[in-house]
Amino acid sequence: MAKITWTLEAVRWLEEIHDFIALDNLTAAHKVVTGIYNKIQLLRDHPRLGQRYEPVTENEGPTQQWIGWKTELFSTD
């Protein structure tokens, strides 16, 4: 099982998302942030979770191997 370590930037982003939505609907803000948090926790058991893309040919541009939700904002140990 991987360990999720939240960076200060990731925590700030989550707080900003909450605060923005809470301006209109506090309940919705809580649901959205809780949903994001719960999805991130899935990485503990599935650290390679995400959509895998096959490499593109040289003529098509750069290769994208893994796409995930802001994976640079937290790390798994």
QUIWO-V354276 format. One record per residue. N is the residue number from 1. OMEGA is omega in whole degrees, -180 to 180 (999 if undefined). BURIAL is 1 if it has 24 or more other C-alpha atoms within 12 Angstrom, else 0. D_FIRST is the distance of its C-alpha to the first C-alpha in Angstrom with 1 decimal. Layout:
# QUIWO-V354276
n | omega | burial | d_first
N | OMEGA | BURIAL | D_FIRST
N | OMEGA | BURIAL | D_FIRST
This chain:
# QUIWO-V354276
n | omega | burial | d_first
1 | 179 | 0 | 0.0
2 | 176 | 0 | 3.8
3 | 178 | 0 | 6.7
4 | 177 | 1 | 9.7
5 | -178 | 0 | 12.9
6 | 174 | 0 | 16.1
7 | 176 | 0 | 19.2
8 | 179 | 0 | 22.5
9 | 180 | 0 | 23.7
10 | 178 | 1 | 21.0
11 | 178 | 0 | 21.8
12 | 179 | 0 | 25.5
13 | 180 | 0 | 25.2
14 | 177 | 1 | 23.6
15 | 179 | 0 | 26.5
16 | 176 | 0 | 29.0
17 | 179 | 1 | 28.0
18 | -176 | 1 | 28.3
19 | -180 | 0 | 31.6
20 | -180 | 0 | 33.1
21 | -178 | 0 | 32.5
22 | 176 | 0 | 33.5
23 | -180 | 0 | 36.9
24 | -172 | 0 | 37.6
25 | -177 | 0 | 35.4
26 | 180 | 0 | 33.3
27 | 179 | 0 | 31.7
28 | 179 | 0 | 30.7
29 | 179 | 0 | 29.2
30 | -179 | 1 | 27.0
31 | -179 | 0 | 25.9
32 | -178 | 0 | 25.2
33 | 177 | 1 | 23.2
34 | 178 | 0 | 21.2
35 | 178 | 0 | 20.6
36 | -180 | 0 | 19.4
37 | -178 | 1 | 17.0
38 | 178 | 0 | 15.6
39 | 178 | 0 | 15.3
40 | -179 | 1 | 13.4
41 | 176 | 0 | 10.8
42 | -179 | 0 | 10.2
43 | 177 | 1 | 8.6
44 | -179 | 0 | 5.4
45 | -177 | 0 | 5.2
46 | -173 | 0 | 7.9
47 | 179 | 0 | 8.1
48 | -179 | 0 | 11.5
49 | 180 | 0 | 12.9
50 | -180 | 0 | 16.5
51 | 180 | 0 | 19.9
52 | 178 | 0 | 20.7
53 | 176 | 0 | 24.3
54 | 178 | 0 | 26.4
55 | 177 | 0 | 28.2
56 | 179 | 0 | 31.6
57 | -178 | 0 | 34.8
58 | -179 | 0 | 36.4
59 | -175 | 0 | 38.9
60 | 179 | 0 | 36.5
61 | -176 | 0 | 34.9
62 | -178 | 0 | 31.6
63 | 172 | 0 | 28.5
64 | -178 | 0 | 25.5
65 | -178 | 0 | 22.4
66 | 176 | 0 | 19.7
67 | 179 | 0 | 20.6
68 | -179 | 0 | 18.4
69 | 174 | 0 | 19.2
70 | -176 | 0 | 20.0
71 | 180 | 0 | 17.1
72 | -177 | 0 | 19.1
73 | 177 | 0 | 19.0
74 | -179 | 1 | 15.5
75 | 174 | 0 | 13.0
76 | 179 | 0 | 9.3
77 | 999 | 0 | 8.7
